[in-house]
Amino acid sequence: MENVNESTSVRVLCPKLVLCKNEAGLQWLIGSPFFPPLTVVSTVRCIHNDSSSPDYRRESEELRTLLLKGFEVIGALIVANSGDGKSAAGEAIAAARRLRKLLSGEGGKLDSQQVIGAVADFSGGDIQFFVSKSASLTSFEAVNVLYEDHPEKYVWERGCLLRCELPFKLPIYYPVNMPNDSEKMFRRATEAVIAKFKDPKAVYMVEALSKTSAEVPQPVILRGVDLDFDTDLSNVKIFGESSQESDADLLSCSHFCLDSKKGAPVYSAEHADRIQVSVLLNSSDKSEKSTAPVAQYFPALEEARILVVDFKLEVLCYAVKGLPLRHAVSKLMIPGLIDQFNLVKNTVLPNLLAQHPQLHPYHFSPPGVLHPITVIYELNYGETEMKQVEVRKSLHLRLGLPFDRPLLRIANALDFSTLRDGVRSDATRKGSTLLKDVHIGIPSSGVSGGSVSLLQGSYEYYHYLQDAFNDSGWGCAYRSLQTIISWFRLQHYTSVEVPSHREIQQSLVEIGDKDPSFIGSREWIGAIELSFVLDKLLGVSCKVMNVRSGAELPEKCRELALHFETQGTPIMIGGGVLAYTLLGVDYNEASGDCAFLILDPHYTGSDEHKKIVSGGWCGWKKAVDSKGKSFFLHDKFYNLLLPQRPNMV
């Protein structure tokens, strides 16, 4: 039994600490210099190994890009067979210290930092946490762990995002008869650019990214000569929220964070306060005397050729709101720009005289990860080409993301051009004004002790009479299909537009299921037709479940719950001439009591959320209510269409 230090605790924010319980491996624990020591924000897997130990060089290179400045490795977790937990913790601590040293570069003062070593067992049970307070790997102790109840609030109530875009066109001149000199000239040019980031003449303009609020303050100018590159981030004084400094050198990030936002606060990367940093390079000196401009001509000694390397840096950083702006720029943004610039340089260099890789940084906020990540994709390859697929697979593996859904495609990236005051506009959705996710906020089902299983992701609500099209009495299955296809669109499985009734009919005629006279008709369709259309338009396969009567539907609750937990797609449920969309189930396995979350396409009113919910057009329907009545008729045969997620990343 380990002696536990009661005065020291590890605080865990991330909802899922062990990414793969049944597989031995090493995970890096991520924290932030802005949080109390030993606060675990997230975890990522070590995916590169050299024989039996991590490939620290490759791990450090990838994590330097993946992690925003403002987050850092603070420990490691080992998943292993039961054994000596303290010995495994020592291995984890040693691995974390070695990786931290590589990530910090030469001269990093890491010996004084506390490092976490955690051990998880294959067989389950509690995770053991140990803390090393010094560089002596034999000196560490077991500690308690606290799990945060509101992790998103913890991260985003106190923090904000800083963003900088910097396009480059780098001209390189080299002698025609000595092409190998091009590499030397390119290195020299990149070194000159990196030096300019810290040049006293450099100017950084800081402003709020959102321009739509009257509360947004004027931009602030920070000059390179006033920046502080020497003070360690752990020694920087963090201002309180009430600080009202007016000196530009003393202003904190909170100067650009809105004190109040419309409605209830939502804590996430998409809704975070965002600050834009622009780099301006001053090439001229101030002079007391006015002088005429001078042009100098340096003729080339031999025939030369010009090569232009062009790319764009896009850096995202996380900062606590009380961090002074000058330290946010000097300790976060500039190191971030330099790291990304070096990565681009090292990628371009091997193909300098050939076709340059088209590199582009993207920022993602994947589910289960409390902070954004940065990924640099090579756009020479299409998203479905194997090279890009393998890159995304390795990222899914590292982050513990499922392999059956596209979470890191370009369409999933944070798009700051469509974010305004914490709200994503629908500018990219061809003017869509349909209601989304109408089930959110509805009353509970009334099932006592039930377990709720819901669809995963967003959808749009399609119902009768939308788009000035009268399909009342026959179009409910078409509308359910449109809702299902909207789900696949919003989860970025497809860019296919949601089809109209006529386009659905056209698809069924094209595959030979219907005669040409079917197009333009008012004929009903059912689960089988929906499966044909999903296969043709999206390549989505479906499972069809047959139920002899409404009375048998509760018997399928366990299977339906499993569908929502593993597939997460909306279900079409049809009986006779009626069709509905099923969004979830609430099931008490012990008592058999259950309820179904129904989205009803038969609604004919305006798209008002309150009216839809109060009218029962979206809500829980008990298998048997208090009066002994059931929403599903006992004498009806029901078909349920369960769309399957494509196995893709």
C-alpha positions as CSV (number, residue, x, y, z in Angstrom):
1,M,0.0,0.0,0.0
2,E,1.5,3.3,-1.1
3,N,1.8,6.2,1.3
4,V,-0.4,9.0,-0.2
5,N,0.5,12.6,0.2
6,E,-2.8,14.1,1.3
7,S,-1.6,17.7,0.8
8,T,-0.9,17.3,-3.0
9,S,-3.6,16.4,-5.5
10,V,-3.7,15.9,-9.3
11,R,-6.7,17.7,-10.9
12,V,-8.1,15.9,-14.0
13,L,-10.2,18.0,-16.4
14,C,-10.3,15.7,-19.5
15,P,-13.5,13.5,-19.6
16,K,-11.5,10.4,-20.8
17,L,-8.1,9.8,-19.3
18,V,-7.3,6.3,-20.6
19,L,-7.7,6.4,-24.4
20,C,-7.4,2.6,-24.9
21,K,-7.9,0.4,-21.8
22,N,-7.2,-2.9,-23.4
23,E,-3.9,-2.1,-25.0
24,A,-0.6,-1.4,-23.4
25,G,0.9,1.9,-24.2
26,L,2.1,5.3,-23.1
27,Q,0.1,8.5,-23.1
28,W,1.4,12.1,-22.6
29,L,-0.5,14.2,-20.0
30,I,-1.1,17.8,-21.1
31,G,-1.4,20.7,-18.8
32,S,-1.0,24.5,-18.9
33,P,1.4,26.9,-17.3
34,F,-1.6,29.1,-16.6
35,F,-3.3,26.5,-14.4
36,P,-2.4,25.3,-10.9
37,P,0.5,22.7,-11.1
38,L,-0.6,19.1,-11.7
39,T,-3.8,20.0,-13.6
40,V,-4.4,17.5,-16.5
41,V,-6.3,19.2,-19.3
42,S,-6.0,16.4,-21.9
43,T,-4.0,13.4,-22.9
44,V,-2.6,12.1,-26.2
45,R,-1.1,8.8,-27.1
46,C,2.5,8.2,-27.9
47,I,2.3,6.6,-31.4
48,H,6.0,6.5,-32.4
49,N,8.2,3.9,-30.8
50,D,11.8,3.0,-31.4
51,S,12.1,-0.7,-30.5
52,S,10.8,-0.8,-26.9
53,S,11.0,2.9,-26.1
54,P,9.3,6.1,-27.5
55,D,10.8,7.8,-30.5
56,Y,11.2,11.0,-28.6
57,R,12.4,13.0,-31.6
58,R,9.4,12.2,-33.7
59,E,7.0,12.7,-30.8
60,S,8.4,16.1,-30.0
61,E,8.3,17.3,-33.6
62,E,4.6,16.3,-33.9
63,L,3.5,17.5,-30.5
64,R,5.2,20.9,-31.1
65,T,2.8,21.4,-34.0
66,L,-0.2,19.7,-32.5
67,L,-0.3,21.5,-29.1
68,L,-1.2,25.2,-29.0
69,K,1.3,27.4,-27.2
70,G,-0.2,27.8,-23.7
71,F,-0.4,24.0,-23.3
72,E,2.5,21.7,-22.4
73,V,3.4,18.1,-21.4
74,I,3.3,17.8,-17.7
75,G,3.6,14.0,-17.3
76,A,2.8,10.6,-18.7
77,L,0.5,7.7,-18.1
78,I,1.3,4.0,-18.7
79,V,-1.3,1.4,-19.4
80,A,0.1,-2.0,-18.4
81,N,-0.6,-5.3,-16.8
82,S,-0.9,-5.4,-13.1
83,G,2.4,-5.2,-11.3
84,D,4.6,-2.7,-9.5
85,G,2.7,0.6,-10.0
86,K,5.5,2.7,-8.6
87,S,8.1,1.2,-11.0
88,A,5.8,1.9,-14.0
89,A,5.2,5.4,-12.7
90,G,9.0,5.9,-12.6
91,E,9.2,5.0,-16.3
92,A,6.3,7.4,-17.1
93,I,8.0,10.2,-15.2
94,A,11.4,9.6,-16.9
95,A,9.7,9.5,-20.4
96,A,7.8,12.8,-19.7
97,R,11.0,14.6,-18.5
98,R,12.9,13.5,-21.6
99,L,10.1,14.7,-23.9
100,R,9.8,18.0,-22.0
101,K,13.5,18.6,-22.5
102,L,13.2,18.1,-26.3
103,L,10.1,20.3,-26.5
104,S,11.7,23.1,-24.5
105,G,14.9,23.2,-26.5
106,E,18.3,23.8,-25.0
107,G,18.5,25.5,-21.7
108,G,14.9,24.7,-20.6
109,K,14.6,25.0,-16.9
110,L,12.6,21.9,-16.3
111,D,14.4,20.2,-13.4
112,S,12.4,22.3,-10.9
113,Q,9.0,21.4,-12.5
114,Q,6.7,18.8,-10.9
115,V,6.0,15.9,-13.3
116,I,3.1,13.4,-13.1
117,G,3.5,9.7,-13.5
118,A,0.2,7.8,-13.8
119,V,-0.4,4.0,-14.0
120,A,-3.6,2.4,-15.3
121,D,-4.1,-1.4,-15.2
122,F,-5.6,-3.6,-18.0
123,S,-8.1,-5.0,-15.5
124,G,-9.6,-1.6,-14.7
125,G,-9.7,-0.1,-11.2
126,D,-8.5,3.3,-10.1
127,I,-5.6,5.0,-11.8
128,Q,-2.6,5.5,-9.6
129,F,-1.0,8.9,-9.6
130,F,2.6,9.8,-8.5
131,V,4.4,13.1,-8.6
132,S,8.1,13.8,-9.0
133,K,9.0,17.1,-7.5
134,S,12.6,17.1,-8.7
135,A,14.8,15.7,-11.4
136,S,15.7,12.8,-9.2
137,L,13.6,10.0,-10.8
138,T,13.7,7.9,-7.6
139,S,12.1,10.6,-5.6
140,F,8.3,10.6,-6.2
141,E,5.2,10.0,-4.1
142,A,1.7,8.8,-4.5
143,V,-1.0,11.6,-4.5
144,N,-4.7,12.0,-4.5
145,V,-6.8,12.8,-7.6
146,L,-9.7,15.2,-8.1
147,Y,-12.0,15.1,-11.1
148,E,-13.4,18.4,-12.3
149,D,-17.2,18.6,-12.7
150,H,-17.2,21.5,-15.2
151,P,-14.0,21.1,-17.3
152,E,-15.1,23.3,-20.2
153,K,-15.9,26.2,-17.9
154,Y,-12.6,25.7,-16.0
155,V,-10.7,26.1,-19.3
156,W,-12.7,28.8,-21.1
157,E,-14.0,31.0,-18.4
158,R,-10.4,32.0,-17.6
159,G,-8.8,31.7,-21.0
160,C,-8.9,33.1,-24.5
161,L,-7.4,32.4,-28.0
162,L,-4.8,34.5,-29.8
163,R,-4.5,34.0,-33.6
164,C,-2.0,35.3,-36.2
165,E,-2.1,34.8,-40.0
166,L,1.1,35.6,-41.8
167,P,1.5,35.0,-45.6
168,F,5.0,34.7,-47.0
169,K,6.6,35.0,-50.4
170,L,10.3,34.2,-49.9
171,P,12.5,35.0,-53.0
172,I,15.7,33.0,-53.2
173,Y,18.4,33.8,-55.8
174,Y,21.0,31.1,-56.6
175,P,23.7,30.7,-59.3
176,V,22.4,28.6,-62.3
177,N,25.6,26.5,-62.4
178,M,25.5,25.8,-58.6
179,P,21.9,24.7,-57.9
180,N,23.0,23.1,-54.6
181,D,23.6,26.7,-53.3
182,S,19.9,27.2,-53.3
183,E,19.6,25.2,-50.0
184,K,22.2,27.4,-48.4
185,M,20.5,30.6,-49.6
186,F,17.1,29.3,-48.4
187,R,18.4,28.5,-44.9
188,R,20.0,32.0,-44.8
189,A,16.7,33.6,-45.9
190,T,14.7,31.7,-43.3
191,E,17.1,32.6,-40.5
192,A,16.8,36.2,-41.5
193,V,13.0,35.9,-41.2
194,I,13.1,34.3,-37.8
195,A,15.4,37.0,-36.6
196,K,12.9,39.7,-37.7
197,F,10.2,38.2,-35.4
198,K,12.4,39.4,-32.4
199,D,13.6,42.5,-34.1
200,P,13.3,45.7,-32.0
201,K,11.8,47.4,-35.1
202,A,9.0,44.8,-35.4
203,V,5.5,45.9,-34.5
204,Y,2.6,43.7,-33.4
205,M,-0.9,45.0,-33.7
206,V,-3.3,43.4,-31.2
207,E,-7.1,43.6,-31.7
208,A,-10.3,41.8,-31.0
209,L,-11.1,39.3,-33.8
210,S,-14.8,40.0,-33.7
211,K,-15.7,43.4,-35.2
212,T,-19.5,43.2,-34.7
213,S,-19.8,44.5,-31.1
214,A,-19.7,48.2,-30.0
215,E,-17.8,47.0,-26.9
216,V,-14.7,46.1,-28.9
217,P,-11.8,48.3,-27.9
218,Q,-9.4,50.0,-30.3
219,P,-6.3,48.0,-31.4
220,V,-3.1,48.1,-29.3
221,I,0.4,48.5,-30.8
222,L,3.2,46.6,-29.3
223,R,6.8,47.3,-30.4
224,G,9.5,44.7,-30.6
225,V,11.8,46.8,-28.4
226,D,9.2,46.6,-25.5
227,L,8.7,42.9,-25.7
228,D,10.1,40.6,-23.0
229,F,11.8,37.4,-24.2
230,D,13.8,36.6,-21.1
231,T,11.3,36.3,-18.3
232,D,10.1,32.7,-17.8
233,L,6.3,32.4,-18.3
234,S,6.0,30.9,-14.8
235,N,7.4,34.1,-13.4
236,V,5.1,36.5,-15.3
237,K,2.6,38.4,-13.1
238,I,-1.0,37.6,-14.1
239,F,-3.4,40.5,-13.7
240,G,-6.7,40.2,-12.0
241,E,-10.0,40.6,-13.9
242,S,-10.5,44.0,-12.2
243,S,-7.2,45.4,-13.4
244,Q,-7.9,48.6,-15.5
245,E,-4.4,49.5,-16.7
246,S,-4.2,52.0,-19.6
247,D,-0.5,51.7,-20.4
248,A,-0.1,49.5,-23.5
249,D,2.8,47.7,-21.9
250,L,0.6,46.7,-18.9
251,L,-2.6,45.8,-20.7
252,S,-3.7,42.1,-20.4
253,C,-5.6,39.9,-22.8
254,S,-8.7,40.6,-20.8
255,H,-8.7,44.1,-22.4
256,F,-10.1,42.4,-25.6
257,C,-12.4,39.9,-23.9
258,L,-16.1,40.8,-23.7
259,D,-17.4,41.3,-20.2
260,S,-20.8,40.2,-21.2
261,K,-22.2,38.0,-24.0
262,K,-25.7,37.5,-25.2
263,G,-27.7,34.7,-23.5
264,A,-26.3,32.1,-21.2
265,P,-22.5,31.6,-21.5
266,V,-21.3,28.6,-23.5
267,Y,-17.8,27.4,-22.7
268,S,-16.0,26.0,-25.7
269,A,-13.2,26.8,-28.2
270,E,-15.9,28.0,-30.7
271,H,-17.3,30.4,-28.2
272,A,-14.0,31.6,-26.7
273,D,-12.9,35.3,-26.7
274,R,-10.5,35.6,-29.7
275,I,-7.7,38.1,-30.2
276,Q,-6.0,38.8,-33.5
277,V,-2.3,39.5,-33.7
278,S,-0.8,41.1,-36.9
279,V,2.9,41.3,-37.6
280,L,4.2,44.6,-39.1
281,L,7.9,45.0,-40.0
282,N,9.3,48.5,-39.9
283,S,12.1,48.7,-42.5
284,S,13.0,52.3,-42.1
285,D,14.8,54.1,-39.3
286,K,13.8,57.5,-37.8
287,S,16.3,60.2,-38.6
288,E,16.6,63.7,-37.3
289,K,17.7,64.8,-40.8
290,S,15.6,64.6,-43.9
291,T,17.5,62.7,-46.6
292,A,16.7,61.6,-50.1
293,P,16.1,57.9,-50.7
294,V,19.2,56.1,-52.0
295,A,19.0,53.1,-54.3
296,Q,22.0,50.7,-54.5
297,Y,22.7,48.3,-57.3
298,F,24.6,45.1,-56.7
299,P,25.1,43.2,-60.1
300,A,25.2,39.4,-60.0
301,L,28.6,38.1,-60.7
302,E,27.2,35.2,-62.7
303,E,23.9,34.1,-64.2
304,A,21.4,33.6,-61.4
305,R,17.9,32.2,-61.1
306,I,15.1,33.3,-58.7
307,L,13.0,30.8,-56.8
308,V,9.9,32.0,-54.8
309,V,8.7,29.9,-51.9
310,D,5.3,30.9,-50.8
311,F,3.2,29.7,-47.9
312,K,1.0,31.0,-45.0
313,L,1.6,30.7,-41.3
314,E,-1.5,30.5,-39.1
315,V,-0.8,30.2,-35.4
316,L,-3.3,29.7,-32.6
317,C,-2.4,30.1,-28.9
318,Y,-4.2,29.8,-25.6
319,A,-3.7,32.4,-22.8
320,V,-5.2,33.1,-19.5
321,K,-7.1,36.4,-19.7
322,G,-4.9,38.1,-17.1
323,L,-1.7,37.5,-19.1
324,P,-0.1,40.8,-20.2
325,L,-0.3,41.3,-23.9
326,R,3.4,41.9,-24.3
327,H,4.1,38.5,-22.8
328,A,1.3,36.8,-24.8
329,V,3.1,38.0,-27.9
330,S,6.7,37.3,-26.8
331,K,6.2,34.0,-25.0
332,L,3.3,32.5,-27.0
333,M,2.7,34.0,-30.4
334,I,6.3,34.6,-31.5
335,P,7.5,31.1,-30.4
336,G,4.5,29.6,-32.2
337,L,5.3,31.5,-35.4
338,I,8.9,30.4,-35.2
339,D,8.0,26.7,-34.6
340,Q,5.5,26.7,-37.5
341,F,8.0,28.5,-39.8
342,N,10.7,25.9,-39.0
343,L,8.4,23.1,-39.7
344,V,7.5,24.5,-43.1
345,K,11.2,25.1,-43.8
346,N,12.2,21.6,-43.0
347,T,9.3,20.2,-45.1
348,V,10.1,22.4,-48.1
349,L,13.9,22.0,-48.1
350,P,14.2,18.4,-49.5
351,N,12.1,19.4,-52.5
352,L,13.3,23.0,-52.9
353,L,14.0,22.8,-56.6
354,A,11.1,20.5,-57.4
355,Q,7.4,20.8,-56.7
356,H,6.9,22.4,-53.3
357,P,4.5,20.8,-50.9
358,Q,1.4,23.0,-50.5
359,L,1.2,23.2,-46.7
360,H,-1.7,24.7,-44.9
361,P,-2.3,24.9,-41.1
362,Y,-5.8,24.0,-39.8
363,H,-7.2,24.2,-36.2
364,F,-9.7,21.7,-34.9
365,S,-11.7,21.3,-31.8
366,P,-12.5,17.5,-31.8
367,P,-15.0,16.0,-29.4
368,G,-13.6,15.0,-26.0
369,V,-10.6,17.3,-26.3
370,L,-11.0,20.5,-24.2
371,H,-8.6,22.6,-26.3
372,P,-8.0,23.1,-30.0
373,I,-5.2,21.4,-31.8
374,T,-3.2,22.5,-34.9
375,V,-2.6,20.2,-37.9
376,I,-0.6,21.0,-41.0
377,Y,-2.0,19.3,-44.1
378,E,-0.3,18.8,-47.4
379,L,-2.8,20.0,-50.0
380,N,-1.0,18.3,-53.0
381,Y,-3.0,15.3,-52.0
382,G,-6.8,15.1,-52.1
383,E,-8.6,14.3,-48.8
384,T,-9.6,10.9,-50.0
385,E,-6.1,9.9,-51.2
386,M,-4.4,7.3,-49.0
387,K,-1.6,9.6,-47.9
388,Q,-4.1,12.0,-46.4
389,V,-6.2,9.3,-44.9
390,E,-3.2,7.8,-43.2
391,V,-2.3,11.1,-41.7
392,R,-5.8,11.5,-40.3
393,K,-5.8,7.9,-39.0
394,S,-2.6,8.6,-37.0
395,L,-4.1,11.7,-35.6
396,H,-7.3,9.8,-34.6
397,L,-5.1,7.2,-32.9
398,R,-3.1,9.8,-31.0
399,L,-6.2,11.7,-29.8
400,G,-8.3,8.6,-29.0
401,L,-10.9,9.5,-31.6
402,P,-13.2,6.9,-33.3
403,F,-12.2,5.7,-36.7
404,D,-15.7,5.6,-38.2
405,R,-16.3,9.3,-38.4
406,P,-14.6,12.3,-40.1
407,L,-13.6,14.6,-37.3
408,L,-10.4,16.1,-38.7
409,R,-11.3,16.8,-42.3
410,I,-10.8,20.3,-43.6
411,A,-14.6,20.9,-43.4
412,N,-14.3,20.2,-39.6
413,A,-11.7,22.9,-39.1
414,L,-12.5,26.0,-37.0
415,D,-13.4,28.7,-39.4
416,F,-12.9,32.1,-37.8
417,S,-14.4,33.9,-40.7
418,T,-17.8,32.5,-39.8
419,L,-17.5,33.0,-36.1
420,R,-19.0,36.2,-34.8
421,D,-19.4,36.9,-31.0
422,G,-19.1,33.2,-30.2
423,V,-21.8,32.2,-32.8
424,R,-21.1,30.2,-36.0
425,S,-23.0,31.8,-38.8
426,D,-24.6,29.6,-41.5
427,A,-23.0,31.5,-44.4
428,T,-21.5,28.3,-45.7
429,R,-24.8,26.5,-45.7
430,K,-26.4,28.2,-48.7
431,G,-28.8,30.3,-46.6
432,S,-30.2,27.4,-44.6
433,T,-32.7,28.8,-42.0
434,L,-33.9,25.4,-40.7
435,L,-34.0,24.7,-37.0
436,K,-31.2,22.5,-35.7
437,D,-31.2,20.1,-32.8
438,V,-34.7,20.9,-31.6
439,H,-34.6,18.1,-29.0
440,I,-32.1,20.1,-26.9
441,G,-33.8,21.5,-23.8
442,I,-37.0,19.4,-24.0
443,P,-38.6,18.0,-20.8
444,S,-37.3,14.6,-19.5
445,S,-39.0,11.4,-20.5
446,G,-40.5,10.5,-17.1
447,V,-38.8,7.0,-17.1
448,S,-37.7,6.4,-13.6
449,G,-34.1,5.1,-13.4
450,G,-33.7,4.9,-17.1
451,S,-30.5,5.2,-19.2
452,V,-30.8,7.7,-22.0
453,S,-29.1,7.0,-25.3
454,L,-29.3,9.8,-28.0
455,L,-28.1,10.4,-31.5
456,Q,-24.6,11.9,-31.7
457,G,-24.2,15.2,-33.6
458,S,-26.4,17.8,-35.2
459,Y,-29.3,17.6,-37.6
460,E,-31.9,19.9,-39.3
461,Y,-35.6,19.5,-38.7
462,Y,-37.5,18.8,-41.9
463,H,-41.3,18.6,-41.8
464,Y,-44.5,19.1,-43.9
465,L,-45.0,22.3,-46.0
466,Q,-41.4,23.5,-45.9
467,D,-39.9,25.3,-48.9
468,A,-43.5,26.2,-49.9
469,F,-44.0,22.6,-51.0
470,N,-47.3,20.9,-50.0
471,D,-46.6,17.3,-49.1
472,S,-49.1,17.1,-46.3
473,G,-50.5,13.6,-46.1
474,W,-47.9,11.8,-48.1
475,G,-44.4,13.3,-47.6
476,C,-43.5,12.3,-44.0
477,A,-40.9,9.6,-45.0
478,Y,-39.4,12.0,-47.5
479,R,-39.0,14.6,-44.6
480,S,-37.5,12.0,-42.3
481,L,-35.0,11.1,-45.0
482,Q,-34.1,14.7,-45.5
483,T,-33.5,15.0,-41.7
484,I,-31.2,11.9,-41.8
485,I,-29.2,13.3,-44.8
486,S,-28.8,16.6,-43.1
487,W,-27.2,14.7,-40.2
488,F,-24.6,13.2,-42.6
489,R,-24.0,16.6,-44.1
490,L,-23.5,18.3,-40.7
491,Q,-21.1,15.6,-39.5
492,H,-19.1,16.2,-42.8
493,Y,-19.6,12.7,-44.2
494,T,-20.9,14.2,-47.4
495,S,-21.2,17.5,-49.2
496,V,-24.3,16.3,-51.2
497,E,-27.1,18.8,-50.8
498,V,-30.3,17.6,-49.1
499,P,-32.4,16.3,-51.9
500,S,-35.9,17.5,-52.7
501,H,-38.9,15.2,-53.0
502,R,-38.4,15.1,-56.8
503,E,-34.7,14.4,-56.5
504,I,-35.5,11.5,-54.1
505,Q,-38.0,10.1,-56.6
506,Q,-35.5,10.6,-59.5
507,S,-32.9,8.5,-57.6
508,L,-35.3,5.6,-57.1
509,V,-36.2,5.7,-60.9
510,E,-32.5,5.8,-61.8
511,I,-31.7,2.6,-59.8
512,G,-34.7,0.9,-61.4
513,D,-36.8,0.6,-58.2
514,K,-39.6,2.8,-59.6
515,D,-41.1,3.5,-63.0
516,P,-40.6,7.0,-64.6
517,S,-44.2,7.9,-63.8
518,F,-43.2,7.9,-60.1
519,I,-41.4,11.3,-60.6
520,G,-43.7,14.1,-59.6
521,S,-46.2,11.8,-58.0
522,R,-47.5,11.8,-54.4
523,E,-46.7,8.2,-53.7
524,W,-45.5,7.2,-50.2
525,I,-42.1,5.6,-49.7
526,G,-40.9,3.4,-46.8
527,A,-37.8,2.1,-45.1
528,I,-36.6,0.1,-48.1
529,E,-36.8,3.1,-50.5
530,L,-35.0,5.2,-48.0
531,S,-32.2,2.7,-47.7
532,F,-31.9,2.7,-51.6
533,V,-31.6,6.5,-51.7
534,L,-29.0,6.7,-48.9
535,D,-26.9,4.0,-50.6
536,K,-27.1,5.8,-54.0
537,L,-26.6,9.4,-52.9
538,L,-24.2,8.9,-49.9
539,G,-22.9,5.4,-50.1
540,V,-24.4,4.7,-46.7
541,S,-25.6,1.2,-45.8
542,C,-28.6,0.6,-43.6
543,K,-29.9,-2.0,-41.2
544,V,-33.7,-2.7,-41.4
545,M,-35.5,-3.8,-38.2
546,N,-39.0,-5.3,-38.5
547,V,-41.4,-5.2,-35.6
548,R,-44.8,-7.0,-35.9
549,S,-46.6,-4.4,-33.7
550,G,-46.1,-1.3,-31.6
551,A,-46.4,-3.5,-28.5
552,E,-43.1,-5.2,-29.4
553,L,-41.1,-2.0,-29.8
554,P,-40.0,-1.9,-26.1
555,E,-38.4,-5.2,-26.7
556,K,-36.0,-3.5,-29.2
557,C,-34.9,-0.8,-26.8
558,R,-31.6,-2.5,-25.8
559,E,-30.7,-2.8,-29.5
560,L,-31.8,0.7,-30.3
561,A,-29.7,2.1,-27.4
562,L,-26.7,0.2,-28.7
563,H,-27.3,1.8,-32.1
564,F,-27.3,5.3,-30.7
565,E,-24.2,4.6,-28.6
566,T,-22.2,3.0,-31.5
567,Q,-23.6,4.5,-34.7
568,G,-25.3,7.7,-33.4
569,T,-27.4,8.3,-36.5
570,P,-31.1,9.2,-36.6
571,I,-33.5,6.4,-37.2
572,M,-36.6,6.4,-39.5
573,I,-39.5,4.5,-38.0
574,G,-42.5,3.8,-40.2
575,G,-45.8,2.2,-39.6
576,G,-48.5,2.0,-42.2
577,V,-48.6,5.4,-43.9
578,L,-46.9,7.2,-41.1
579,A,-43.2,7.9,-40.6
580,Y,-41.2,9.5,-37.8
581,T,-37.6,10.2,-36.9
582,L,-36.3,8.5,-33.8
583,L,-33.6,10.5,-32.0
584,G,-33.1,8.4,-28.8
585,V,-34.4,6.0,-26.2
586,D,-34.7,6.1,-22.4
587,Y,-34.7,2.6,-21.1
588,N,-34.8,1.1,-17.6
589,E,-33.6,-2.5,-18.2
590,A,-34.7,-3.7,-14.8
591,S,-38.3,-2.5,-15.0
592,G,-38.7,-2.6,-18.8
593,D,-40.1,1.0,-18.7
594,C,-39.0,3.0,-21.8
595,A,-39.6,6.1,-23.9
596,F,-38.8,7.1,-27.4
597,L,-37.5,10.5,-28.5
598,I,-39.7,11.3,-31.5
599,L,-39.1,14.1,-34.1
600,D,-42.4,14.3,-36.0
601,P,-42.3,15.3,-39.7
602,H,-46.1,15.9,-39.7
603,Y,-45.8,19.3,-38.2
604,T,-47.2,22.1,-40.5
605,G,-46.5,25.3,-38.6
606,S,-43.8,27.8,-38.5
607,D,-40.2,27.0,-37.4
608,E,-40.6,28.2,-33.8
609,H,-38.8,26.0,-31.3
610,K,-41.2,26.7,-28.4
611,K,-44.3,26.0,-30.5
612,I,-42.8,22.7,-31.8
613,V,-41.9,21.5,-28.3
614,S,-45.0,22.6,-26.5
615,G,-47.1,21.0,-29.3
616,G,-45.4,17.7,-28.8
617,W,-43.9,17.6,-32.3
618,C,-40.5,16.9,-30.7
619,G,-40.5,15.0,-27.4
620,W,-40.5,11.8,-25.5
621,K,-43.3,9.3,-26.1
622,K,-43.8,6.6,-23.5
623,A,-44.2,3.0,-24.6
624,V,-47.2,3.0,-22.3
625,D,-48.3,6.2,-20.6
626,S,-50.1,6.7,-17.2
627,K,-53.4,6.1,-18.9
628,G,-52.3,2.9,-20.4
629,K,-52.1,4.3,-23.9
630,S,-49.2,3.9,-26.3
631,F,-47.9,6.3,-29.0
632,F,-47.3,3.3,-31.3
633,L,-50.3,1.3,-32.4
634,H,-50.5,-2.3,-31.4
635,D,-52.1,-3.4,-34.6
636,K,-49.5,-1.7,-36.9
637,F,-46.4,-3.4,-38.4
638,Y,-43.3,-1.1,-38.0
639,N,-40.1,-0.9,-40.0
640,L,-37.1,0.8,-38.5
641,L,-34.3,2.1,-40.7
642,L,-30.9,2.3,-38.9
643,P,-28.3,4.1,-41.1
644,Q,-24.8,2.9,-40.4
645,R,-21.8,5.3,-40.2
646,P,-19.4,4.9,-43.1
647,N,-16.0,3.6,-41.8
648,M,-14.0,6.6,-42.7
649,V,-11.9,9.3,-41.1
